[in-house]
Each structure stands twice: as structure tokens, then as C-alpha cells.
Amino acid sequence: MKIVIIEDELPSARLLRRKLEDLGYTVSAVLQTVEESIEWFMSNTEPDLLFLDIQLADGISFDIIEQVKPSSAIIFTTAYDEYMLRAFKQNSIDYLLKPIEDEELENAIEKFRQFRQPKPQFDLAPFEALFRNTVQTYKERFTIKIGQNLKVVTTQQIECIYSENKGTYVYTNENGNYLLDQTLDALIPQLSPKDFFRINRSTIVQFDAIKNIAVHSNARLKIYLKHYESDELIVSREKVTAFKNWLDN
């Protein structure tokens, strides 16, 4: 473990270094100023753990952090507690007030050791298999109110769904035309993308209902259904490629 001390009071730096060495750790460098520390970081690999006094001779150690942006874990050491909140917004493991007690130092290092331990790895395979095996279900029928009666229309009966005059209608292969209480935007997630495709802003068509497809103006396509006839069955230009891919699938 690589440790660096930044401390402008040499007696405090020596004492901290001795305490760390007594615990079996090696201190790679002892730095005293903001300027010296920034130069050191520019030419050396970052330490694992940084003991950082806050008030240095030529500034505060937050200036080092702002310029170098070290990824090292930090234990702040200071005689003042006024910077505590700001310190904990950094990569701070602990905040030790001088004079540093042996027990507090050991506890701080233990926090660091726990911090750097690899997080448990979970086996995601069962969850991935669960999601792979989860079959998306889509709507198979619509219950439509007609006056005082209810009519059930299966998705297999649908030739197209279209919007007109602020209403949404479903047209069936029995030439039935029924008003729905949902918008096209709301219906799309409920319909199987294998069977239904929204060819433009106002129309959704069903695959089995397509009788013919013709090239139309401006690189668009014209759809002819088995029963429903409309000049609005045009695949918009931006949807032509996706529509062709849908046909192939």
C-alpha cells in the first residue's frame, strides 16, 4: 500500500510517519506545501492513501485536490474542525483531529482497508435467464362498447387502426368499423410488433391484412389492404426502411 503524507509541520509529519511505520506501513513521501505536492503528483503515480493536513504554509490542501483531482483515498489530519463538511465531500475516509490518537489512526486505516475491499460479485446468470425466458404478452382482443352492447374484436380480425377527426377507429376483416377509447400512441405498446406496424402518424396496419404494396411518390410506399380502402395508407418516408425490415421478419 502506497501512502503519502502532506503536512507542513515537520514534527507532526515525523510523528505520523512513525505511527504508520509502527503499524507496518511504509510512507512513500512526505510533502509540505501546496506547490510541492502538485509537482509531486504531476511526476509520480498516485498513492493508495493520502494523509492530508488542511492548512499548509502556502494555502489549503483543497487547492491540491482541485488542481490534481487525485483518486486516492484521503484521511484528513488537522487541528481544526471547521473544514469537516468540505472534507467529507472529497474522497475522504476519515477526519482526524490533532493530536492524533493511536486508536483513532488504526480505526481510520481499518476504514480504508474495508473501503478498498472488492465488492461482492453476484451471479447474474439466473436473473439474465429469467429475463430471457420472460415472454412479452400483447393484447389479443378488444372489448368495444356499441350503444348498450359490447363487441369483442380479436387482434387477428383487425386490418388496421387509424385516427380521424380526433377519434381512433379499428377496422376489421368483416368490414366492421368501431370507435376505440385509446389513442394510437397508447395502443402501440399493447400490440405485437411482429403483427402490427405504424406506417405513419395516423395509421397502424396488420401484417396479414396487407394485399399489395406499391411504390409511391417521394420514396414512400402505398399499402393496399384486403378490405379497408383509403388514400391514407402511405408509409411515411422516414419509416420505409423500418417497414421493409418488418416485412422481412
C-alpha positions in Angstrom: 0.0 0.0 0.0 1.4 3.3 -1.1 1.0 6.1 1.5 1.9 9.8 1.1 1.7 12.4 3.9 1.2 16.1 3.2 2.0 18.1 6.3 3.8 21.4 6.7 4.7 20.9 10.4 7.7 18.6 10.4 7.3 17.3 14.0 3.7 16.3 13.2 4.8 14.7 9.9 7.5 12.7 11.6 5.2 11.6 14.4 2.5 10.4 11.9 5.1 8.6 9.8 6.5 6.8 12.9 3.0 5.8 13.9 2.3 4.4 10.5 5.6 2.5 10.3 4.9 1.1 13.8 1.7 -0.4 12.3 3.7 -1.9 9.5 3.1 0.6 6.7 5.6 2.4 4.5 5.3 6.1 3.7 6.5 6.8 0.2 6.8 10.6 0.5 6.3 13.5 3.0 5.3 16.7 1.3 5.0 20.2 2.9 3.4 22.7 0.6 0.6 23.0 -2.0 3.2 23.8 -4.7 5.5 20.9 -3.8 2.5 18.5 -3.7 1.1 19.5 -7.1 4.6 19.0 -8.6 4.9 15.6 -6.9 1.6 14.4 -8.3 2.5 15.5 -11.8 5.5 13.3 -11.9 4.6 10.3 -9.7 1.9 7.7 -9.6 -0.9 8.4 -7.1 -0.8 6.8 -3.7 -3.4 4.4 -2.4 -3.9 6.5 0.7 -3.2 10.2 1.4 -2.8 11.8 4.8 -3.6 15.4 4.2 -3.3 18.3 6.6 -5.7 21.0 5.6 -3.9 24.2 6.4 -0.5 24.4 4.7 2.2 27.1 4.6 1.2 28.3 1.1 -2.5 27.6 1.1 -5.0 24.9 2.0 -4.8 21.4 0.7 -8.2 21.7 -1.1 -6.2 23.6 -3.7 -4.2 20.5 -4.3 -7.3 18.4 -4.7 -8.9 20.9 -7.1 -5.9 21.0 -9.4 -4.7 17.4 -9.3 -8.1 15.7 -8.7 -6.5 12.6 -7.1 -8.4 9.3 -7.0 -6.5 8.4 -3.8 -8.5 7.8 -0.6 -7.9 10.7 1.8 -7.6 10.8 5.6 -7.6 14.5 6.6 -5.5 15.5 9.6 -5.9 18.9 11.2 -6.1 20.8 14.4 -9.3 22.5 13.3 -12.8 21.1 12.6 -14.1 24.0 10.6 -13.4 22.2 7.3 -15.0 18.9 8.2 -18.1 19.3 5.9 -16.0 20.3 3.0 -13.5 17.4 3.6 -16.2 14.8 3.5 -17.3 16.0 0.1 -13.9 14.7 -1.2 -12.7 11.1 -1.3 -12.5 11.2 2.4 -12.2 8.1 4.6 -11.9 9.9 7.9 -11.1 13.3 9.5 -8.6 13.1 12.4 -8.1 16.0 14.8 -4.6 16.6 16.1 -3.0 15.3 18.2 -3.9 12.0 16.5 -4.6 9.2 18.9 -3.2 5.8 18.1 -6.6 4.1 18.3 -8.2 6.7 16.0 -5.4 6.3 13.5 -5.9 2.5 13.5 -9.7 2.9 13.1 -9.2 5.2 10.1 -6.9 2.8 8.4 -9.3 0.0 9.0 -12.0 2.1 7.4 -9.7 2.5 4.4 -9.0 -1.3 4.2 -12.7 -2.0 4.2 -13.3 0.7 1.6 -10.8 -0.8 -0.8 -12.0 -4.4 -0.5 -13.6 -5.6 -3.7 -17.4 -5.5 -3.5 -19.1 -8.9 -3.6 -19.7 -10.2 -7.1 -23.2 -11.5 -7.7 -24.0 -14.2 -10.1 -26.4 -12.5 -12.6 -26.9 -15.6 -14.8 -30.1 -16.7 -13.1 -31.6 -13.3 -13.4 -30.5 -13.0 -17.1 -32.0 -16.3 -17.8 -35.2 -15.2 -16.1 -35.5 -12.1 -18.3 -34.6 -14.1 -21.4 -37.4 -16.5 -20.6 -39.9 -13.8 -19.8 -42.3 -13.7 -22.8 -43.8 -10.3 -23.5 -47.5 -10.6 -23.7 -49.6 -8.4 -26.0 -53.2 -7.7 -26.3 -55.3 -10.4 -28.1 -58.7 -8.8 -28.1 -60.5 -5.5 -27.6 -63.9 -5.2 -25.9 -65.7 -2.4 -27.7 -68.9 -0.7 -26.4 -71.5 -0.2 -29.1 -74.5 1.5 -27.7 -75.7 -0.7 -24.9 -73.8 -3.7 -26.2 -70.3 -5.0 -26.1 -68.4 -6.5 -29.0 -65.2 -8.5 -28.8 -62.7 -8.0 -31.6 -59.6 -10.1 -31.7 -56.4 -8.7 -33.0 -56.5 -11.3 -35.8 -59.6 -9.7 -37.1 -58.1 -6.3 -37.3 -56.9 -4.9 -40.6 -55.9 -1.5 -39.4 -56.3 1.0 -36.7 -56.5 4.7 -37.7 -57.1 8.1 -36.2 -59.6 10.5 -37.8 -61.3 13.7 -36.6 -59.8 13.2 -33.1 -61.2 9.7 -32.8 -59.4 6.3 -33.0 -61.0 3.5 -35.1 -60.4 -0.1 -35.6 -61.3 -1.7 -39.0 -61.9 -5.4 -39.1 -61.8 -8.0 -41.9 -65.6 -8.2 -41.6 -65.8 -4.6 -42.7 -66.6 -3.5 -39.2 -65.5 0.0 -38.2 -65.5 0.7 -34.4 -64.5 3.6 -32.2 -61.9 2.9 -29.6 -61.3 4.9 -26.4 -57.5 4.9 -26.7 -55.0 6.9 -28.9 -52.6 5.3 -31.4 -49.7 6.2 -29.0 -51.4 4.3 -26.2 -52.2 1.3 -28.4 -48.8 0.7 -29.9 -47.1 -0.8 -26.8 -50.1 -3.2 -26.4 -49.8 -4.6 -30.0 -47.4 -7.3 -31.1 -44.7 -5.6 -33.2 -44.5 -8.9 -35.2 -48.1 -8.4 -36.4 -48.6 -4.6 -36.3 -46.7 -1.7 -37.7 -47.4 2.0 -37.5 -46.9 3.2 -41.1 -47.5 6.9 -40.4 -48.8 9.2 -37.7 -52.4 8.2 -38.2 -52.4 4.5 -39.2 -51.4 1.1 -37.9 -51.7 -1.9 -40.2 -51.8 -5.6 -39.5 -49.4 -7.8 -41.4 -51.9 -10.5 -42.6 -54.3 -7.8 -43.9 -51.8 -6.5 -46.5 -52.8 -7.4 -50.0 -50.3 -5.4 -52.0 -47.6 -2.7 -51.7 -46.7 -0.2 -54.4 -44.0 2.4 -54.8 -45.4 5.9 -54.1 -44.1 9.4 -54.7 -41.2 10.9 -52.7 -39.7 7.4 -52.0 -42.8 6.4 -50.0 -44.9 3.2 -50.2 -48.6 2.8 -50.7 -50.4 -0.1 -48.8 -53.4 -1.9 -50.1 -55.4 -3.9 -47.6 -57.8 -6.8 -48.2 -60.9 -4.9 -47.3 -60.1 -1.4 -46.0 -59.6 1.2 -48.7 -58.1 4.6 -48.0 -55.7 7.0 -49.7 -54.1 7.5 -46.2 -52.3 4.1 -46.3 -49.0 5.6 -47.1 -45.8 4.5 -45.4 -44.0 7.8 -44.5 -40.6 8.3 -46.0 -38.8 8.1 -42.6 -40.5 4.7 -41.9 -39.9 3.0 -45.2 -36.6 1.2 -44.1 -38.1 0.0 -40.8 -41.2 -1.1 -42.7 -39.2 -3.2 -45.1 -37.3 -4.8 -42.2 -40.6 -5.5 -40.5 -41.8 -7.3 -43.6 -38.7 -9.5 -43.7 -39.1 -10.5 -40.1 
